[in-house]
Amino acid sequence: MSHLYHETIHYLSPIGIRYGFADMPGGYHPNHWHQELEILYPLNGEFDIWVDGTQYHLKKRHLTVIESSRIHSTYSPAKNSMFLCIHLSKKHLEQYLPDIETRQIQCSPPDINDDNFPQYRRICELMEALTRLYIRDTPFLALEAEGIILQALACLFRDFSTASVPAFTHSNLLVMQRIRDAITYVEEHFREPITLDEIAGRLGLSNEYFCRFFKRHMGVSFFSYVNQIRLARVYRDLERTDMTISEIMEQNGFTNQKLFNSSFKKQYGLTPSQVRKKA
């Protein structure tokens, strides 16, 4: 996955876990997917999250888990949100749980009831402990952090997972694969001119059918999605590089200055110059 926000990542080898405390600008962050399972824990803001088209609200100091290979996006009304994000590779953790690839975790606010609330709060408390540990930044940070994360994972797999693979139909699997292929193509080619002929042809669809298909399953038109990806990369480059705004705009696939400025302001509520000044 290409992270579209500022983050500090600590790689906890060799068991396939990485964690980071990220400061993400508000607004909409486009659909994406990755092979790793994701744990998201907001520290000072709230999110609306879409996972495979289903929406729910995540309050600060509440935890959610996004299973591997799920298409997801977020929206935050705050100007900036600080959160803890953990990614883990199930493949690396087979040494602890041999059937981990068949287990599906269901741990988001809509899934929590009175019976499993104590277990849910226990995992949130572990996320708070990890946050305090990060702030102290001791020489043993990585070692202690790995222990806390493994405790949280044990709770998640014990109390919130099932050892059965969801019964996806062939048509559902085909839809998800096509969406993932489209997303991957945009991530690899967003800096270049993208045509309907190219993307629809890669998926074996007509231009007209692809446009309807993408809008139905993603909630936005294909070219609106391409612009969202480009704008997210522009925001990152404004914070991280010394290139001029015009250079950043052109490097990320925009050719129309007026359209770029209006689209950026609409998505982030700030002008590119304002983002550059506060970086």
N, C-alpha and C positions, 0 to 999 in steps of 0.2 A: 504494500500500500504506500502511496505517496502522501505524506502528511502535509496538510495545507495550513498549518499553524505553527507558531513558535513552540518548541518543546525541548526538554532536556531528557534524553533517553539513557537509561542505564541497562546495558545488556548483561543478563544474568546467565551466563553459559555454565554448563553445557546442556541445560534442561529446557531451552527454548522459551524462556520468559524474558520480556522486556517491559519496563515501566517508565512512565514519565509524568511530570507535572507540567501541564500545558496551559498557556495563556492564549485563548482563542478569541478573535474579534467576533462581535455579535453578528446576527444576520443568518442567512441560510447557507449551509454547507452541503454541497451537492451529494447525490447518491454515489456510493462507492462500495466496494467489497474487497475482502481479503481472506486468505485461508486461515488466519489466526482467529481464535476466539478472543473477544474483547470485553473487558470490564470497564465501565465508565462510572465515575463518582464525582459529581460536581461539588465544588467547595464554596463557591460564592454566587452561583447563578442557577438558573433553571433552563431546561431544554424541552422542546418538543422533538420527539424522535419518531422516525418512520422506519420500520423494519419489514421488508417485503410487502410494502404497501399499507401496513397496519400502523396507526399513529397512537402514541401515548405520551403522557407528560411526566418528566423526571424533575423532581424538586431537588434543591441543594441538600447535601448530606444524605441523599438516597442513592442506592446502587442499582445498576442494571447490567445485565449480561447480554451481549449480542453474539449469537452462535456463529461459528465459522461459515464462511461463504454466503452469508446473508447480505442482501443489498440493503444499505441503510443510509440515512441522511439525518441532519439535525438542524434545528432553528433555535437561536437564542435571542430574546428581546434585549438583553443587556449589551452595553457597548463592548465589554470584555468579560470573559468568563474564565475562571481558574478551575481546573479539574484534574483529577488523577485518572490516568488511562493505562491499563495493563493489557498487553497482548500476549497470548501464549499459543505455542504450537502443540497440538494434541499429539502429533507424531513423536515429539521429543519426550512426552510424558508417559508413553506406553510402558516404560520400565516400572512405573508406580501403579498404573491401572491398565492392564492389558486390553480391556474392552473399551478404552476411552473413545475410540473413533466411532463407536456405535451409540455412545451416550449423548443425549441432548439436554442441555441445561435450560430450564425455564425459570428465570429469576429476573423479572421486571416488575415495577409497581402493580400492574394489573394482575400479576400472578400471585401476589401475596395475600394471604388470609389470616384469620386469627390463629389458626393452628401452627402455621409456619413462621409467624411474625418474630418470635424470639430468636429463631435461627437466622432470620434475615437481619435482625438488629446486631447479632453477633458478628456477621460479616462486615456490616457497616462500621462497627467498632474497630475491627481489624484494619479497615481502610483509614480510620482516624489515627490509629497507632502508626501506620505507615507514613502518614502525613507528618506527624510529630517527629518521627525518626528522620525524615528528609530535612526538616527544618534544622534539626540539631547537627546534621551532616558530620557524623563521627567517622573515624577511620574504619569502623566496622559496618558502615551503612549497607554495602552490597550484601554482606553475609546476613545481617539481621533482616534486611528487606526480603531476601529470598525466603527466610523462615516464615515471615508473616504472610507472604503471598501463598506459600504452600499450605499454610493453615486455612486461608480463605478458600483455596481451591478444594481442599479436602471437604470443607463444609458445603461448598456448592455441589460437588459431585455426590456427596452423601445425602443431602437433604433436598436438592432441587433438580436432580437429573433422573432421566429414565433410560433404561438400557434397550431401547427399541428405536429403530430407524423410522422416521415419519413415512407414511404411505403416500408418497408423491406419485401421481399418475405420470405416464409417459409425456402427456401434453404439458403438464406443469413443469416437468424437468426440461423440456424443450424450450419453453418460455423463459425459464430462469437462465438457461445456457445462452440463449440469444441476447438477453439483457446484459449478462456478464460480458459477452463478446463485444457488444456495442460500447459498454463502459470502458473496457480495456482498450479498444481501438481509439476512443477519444483521449484517454490518458496518454497514449503513445504518440498521437498525431495532432494534439490540440494546437500546437504552434504552426501547423501547416494549414493551407486551405483544405477544407473538408467538404466533399460533395455528397449528395444523396446517392448518386450512382455508385460511388465507391463503397459506402457503408452498407447500403441495401444489397448490393451485389455480393458482398462478403457473407451476408447472412442468407443469401439465396431468396430474397424477397423483392417484390416490385417496389418502386419508390413510394407509391401511394399507400400500399399495405404497410410498409415499414413505418411511415409517418404515423399512421393510425395505431399501429402496434406499440410504438414507443410511447406515444402520448397516453395510451390506455394504461400501460403498466408502470410508467414513471411519473405520470401526473403533470409533465411539462413537455413541450415540443422538443424535438431533437436538437434544433439549433439554439433554443433557450438553454438547454442543458450544456451544450458546448460552451456558450458564453459564460455560464456559471463556473465551469471548470477554469476557463481562461481568467476570469476575474479573481478567483481564489488564488491562482498562481501570481497574478499581478500584485495582489495584496501582500503575499509573502515576499516578493522581490522588492517591493517598496520598503519593507521593514529590514531586509537582510542585505541589500546591495546598495551601491552608490551610483548605479546607472540612472540616467535621466528618465523622467516619466515617459517621454516619447520613445526612448529605447526599450523600456520595459513593456510598453503597450505593443510595440511592433514585434518584440521577441515572443510575446505570448499570443500572437495570432490576430491582433486587432489591426485593421487598416483604416477605420473610420474614426477620427478623433471625436467627433460630436457624439456618435453612438457609444463610444467607449466611456466618455465622461458621464453621460446620462445613465448608462447601465451600471457603472460603478457606484454612483451616488444612490441609485435605487436599491442596490443590493446591500450596501454597507452603511448608508446614511451619512457618509463622509465623502469629501472629494479626495482624489489621489494626493493632492498637495497637503491636505490635513493629515492624512495617514503618514506621509513622509515626515512632517514636522514633529509628530508625536513618537516616531520610531526611536 
